Amino acid sequence: MVQAMINISEDANQVLNIVKARFNLKDKSEAIERVVLNYGGDLLEPELRPEFIQKIRQIEKEGKFKAFDSIDELRKDIENA
């Protein structure tokens, strides 16, 4: 485990206190870890769930996709729908 001394604003401190209380965490270190890991999941590319991949493959088999050669073709298709 890495230890670090940090300086944070009062607003950030209040957010950490809220996270700590909301999730019944022992200390602010756990609150920081929770916030960072939750936010980090948004930054990093998540792996696709197997059920999502299976659903997309099923849609491909059924032929529900439509290919367009240009944006203009797509625009015409949308406007005519």
Buried (B, 14 or more C-beta within 10 A) or exposed (E): EEEEEEEEEEEEEEBBEEBBEEEEBEEBBBBBBBBEEEEEEEEEEEEEEEEEEEEEEEEEEEEEEEEEEEEEEEEEEEEEE
